[in-house]
Amino acid sequence: MATENRKVVLTKQVIENTLFELLDEKPLEKITVKELCEAADINRSTFYRHYTDVFDLMEQITRRTMEELKSYLIDRTELNDPSAWRTSTRAMLEYAQQNRTLFLLLFQNKTGWDCWSELIQMNRDLFHVPERSMMNYSLAFSIYGSVAVSRRWLESGCWEPIEEVVDFLLDIMTHGFHNE
C-alpha cells in the first residue's frame, strides 16, 4: 500500500478536525459537505477526492481508529498471560485517553457508530472467543460496562489514574458490585 504524501495527510487532518468541531455543535446527519468544506476552507472537489460524503468520512475515521486500537491492543497484550484482561483494559484506556476527543464523540453516538458491536467483535477476535459460547455474554457485559465507565472517565477529564480505573473495572468483572 502506497503511503499518502504529506499534503494529502495534512488535508485529511484538516477535514477530520473540522468534522470534529462541527460534531460538537450538531449530529453527523445535520452536517453537509458544503458546510464542512467552508469551515475547513477547502474546495468541495478536494473533499470528494477523498470521501463520498460526511458518512464515508466518519466511516473511514472509525475504521482507522478501530484498526489502530486493535493494533495498539495486540502490541501490548500477551494473550497467554493470565493478566491479559488487565493489560488489554489498560491499553484500551490509554488509547482512549490519547484520542479523547474522538472517543467522546464516538461514545456520545453523534456519529452513528455502533461502538458496542465493534468493540465486542474486536475482543472476540483478540481473545479467540467462539461465536457460540457463554463467554460472549461475559464479554458483552464487560464491554458495555467498560465503555460506560470509560466514557464517564473521559468526560470527567481522566482525573483518576488509569490503574485505578483498571482495578475498578476488573474488580467488578471478577467480584461483582459492592459498596466502597
C-alpha positions as CSV (number, residue, x, y, z in Angstrom):
1,M,0.0,0.0,0.0
2,A,1.5,3.3,-1.0
3,T,1.8,5.9,1.7
4,E,0.0,9.2,1.2
5,N,2.0,12.3,0.5
6,R,2.3,14.9,3.2
7,K,-0.1,17.3,1.6
8,V,-2.9,14.7,1.4
9,V,-2.3,13.7,5.0
10,L,-2.5,17.3,6.2
11,T,-5.6,17.9,4.1
12,K,-7.3,14.9,5.5
13,Q,-6.3,16.0,9.0
14,V,-7.9,19.4,8.5
15,I,-11.1,17.8,7.2
16,E,-11.3,15.4,10.2
17,N,-10.6,18.2,12.7
18,T,-13.2,20.3,11.1
19,L,-15.7,17.5,11.3
20,F,-15.0,17.0,15.0
21,E,-15.6,20.7,15.6
22,L,-18.9,20.5,13.8
23,L,-19.9,17.4,15.6
24,D,-19.5,19.4,18.9
25,E,-22.4,21.5,17.6
26,K,-24.7,19.0,15.9
27,P,-25.1,15.4,14.9
28,L,-23.5,13.9,11.8
29,E,-26.7,13.7,9.8
30,K,-27.1,17.5,10.1
31,I,-23.6,18.3,8.7
32,T,-23.3,19.0,5.0
33,V,-20.3,18.6,2.8
34,K,-20.7,22.3,1.8
35,E,-20.7,23.4,5.4
36,L,-17.7,21.2,6.3
37,C,-15.7,22.5,3.3
38,E,-16.5,26.1,4.1
39,A,-15.4,25.6,7.7
40,A,-12.2,23.7,6.6
41,D,-11.5,26.4,4.0
42,I,-11.2,23.7,1.2
43,N,-12.9,23.2,-2.1
44,R,-15.6,20.6,-2.4
45,S,-13.6,18.9,-5.1
46,T,-10.8,18.4,-2.6
47,F,-13.2,16.7,-0.2
48,Y,-14.7,14.5,-2.9
49,R,-11.2,13.4,-4.0
50,H,-11.0,11.5,-0.6
51,Y,-14.6,10.9,0.5
52,T,-18.1,10.4,-1.0
53,D,-19.9,12.2,1.8
54,V,-19.7,13.0,5.5
55,F,-20.8,9.5,6.4
56,D,-18.0,8.0,4.4
57,L,-15.6,10.4,6.1
58,M,-16.8,9.2,9.5
59,E,-16.8,5.6,8.5
60,Q,-13.1,5.9,7.4
61,I,-12.2,7.6,10.7
62,T,-13.9,5.0,12.8
63,R,-12.4,2.1,10.7
64,R,-9.0,3.6,11.0
65,T,-9.5,4.2,14.7
66,M,-10.6,0.6,15.3
67,E,-7.7,-0.8,13.4
68,E,-5.3,1.4,15.3
69,L,-6.9,0.4,18.6
70,K,-6.7,-3.3,17.6
71,S,-3.0,-2.9,16.7
72,Y,-2.4,-1.0,20.0
73,L,-4.0,-3.8,22.0
74,I,-2.2,-6.6,20.1
75,D,1.1,-4.9,20.6
76,R,0.5,-4.6,24.4
77,T,-1.3,-7.8,25.2
78,E,0.2,-11.2,25.7
79,L,-2.9,-13.3,25.2
80,N,-1.5,-16.4,27.1
81,D,-0.7,-14.3,30.1
82,P,-3.2,-14.6,33.0
83,S,-3.2,-10.8,33.3
84,A,-4.2,-10.3,29.6
85,W,-7.6,-8.7,30.6
86,R,-5.7,-6.2,32.8
87,T,-3.2,-5.4,30.1
88,S,-5.9,-5.1,27.4
89,T,-8.1,-2.9,29.6
90,R,-5.2,-0.6,30.5
91,A,-4.2,-0.4,26.8
92,M,-7.8,0.4,25.8
93,L,-8.0,3.2,28.4
94,E,-4.6,4.6,27.3
95,Y,-5.6,4.7,23.7
96,A,-9.0,6.3,24.5
97,Q,-7.2,8.9,26.7
98,Q,-4.7,9.7,23.9
99,N,-7.7,10.1,21.5
100,R,-10.1,11.6,24.0
101,T,-12.0,14.0,21.7
102,L,-12.7,11.3,19.1
103,F,-13.8,8.7,21.7
104,L,-16.1,11.2,23.4
105,L,-17.7,11.8,20.0
106,L,-18.0,8.1,19.3
107,F,-19.4,7.3,22.7
108,Q,-21.9,10.1,22.5
109,N,-23.1,8.4,19.3
110,K,-23.2,11.6,17.4
111,T,-21.6,9.7,14.6
112,G,-23.9,6.7,14.1
113,W,-21.0,4.4,15.0
114,D,-22.1,1.2,16.8
115,C,-19.2,1.2,19.2
116,W,-20.7,-1.6,21.2
117,S,-20.8,-4.2,18.5
118,E,-17.4,-3.1,17.1
119,L,-15.7,-3.4,20.5
120,I,-17.3,-6.8,21.3
121,Q,-16.2,-8.2,17.9
122,M,-12.7,-6.8,18.3
123,N,-12.4,-8.5,21.7
124,R,-13.9,-11.7,20.4
125,D,-11.2,-11.8,17.7
126,L,-8.4,-10.8,20.1
127,F,-9.2,-13.4,22.7
128,H,-10.4,-16.1,20.2
129,V,-13.9,-16.4,21.7
130,P,-16.0,-18.9,19.7
131,E,-19.2,-17.4,18.3
132,R,-21.4,-19.9,20.2
133,S,-20.0,-19.6,23.7
134,M,-21.3,-18.5,27.0
135,M,-18.1,-16.3,27.1
136,N,-19.9,-14.0,24.7
137,Y,-22.3,-12.9,27.4
138,S,-19.4,-12.2,29.8
139,L,-17.6,-10.3,27.0
140,A,-20.7,-8.2,26.2
141,F,-21.2,-7.4,29.9
142,S,-17.6,-6.5,30.3
143,I,-17.5,-4.3,27.1
144,Y,-20.8,-2.5,27.9
145,G,-19.7,-1.8,31.4
146,S,-16.1,-0.8,30.4
147,V,-17.3,1.5,27.7
148,A,-19.7,3.2,30.1
149,V,-17.0,3.6,32.7
150,S,-14.5,4.8,30.1
151,R,-17.0,7.3,28.8
152,R,-17.6,8.7,32.2
153,W,-13.8,8.7,32.9
154,L,-13.1,10.6,29.7
155,E,-16.0,13.1,30.3
156,S,-14.7,13.8,33.8
157,G,-11.2,14.7,32.3
158,C,-9.5,11.5,33.2
159,W,-8.6,12.7,36.7
160,E,-8.4,9.2,38.2
161,P,-5.2,7.3,37.3
162,I,-5.6,4.6,34.7
163,E,-4.5,1.9,37.1
164,E,-7.3,2.9,39.5
165,V,-9.9,2.6,36.7
166,V,-8.5,-0.7,35.5
167,D,-8.6,-2.1,39.1
168,F,-12.2,-0.9,39.5
169,L,-13.3,-2.5,36.2
170,L,-11.6,-5.8,36.9
171,D,-12.9,-5.9,40.4
172,I,-16.5,-5.5,39.1
173,M,-15.9,-8.1,36.4
174,T,-14.5,-10.7,38.9
175,H,-16.3,-9.9,42.2
176,G,-19.4,-8.0,41.2
177,F,-20.8,-4.8,42.6
178,H,-20.2,-3.8,46.2
179,N,-20.1,-0.7,48.4
180,E,-16.8,1.1,48.9
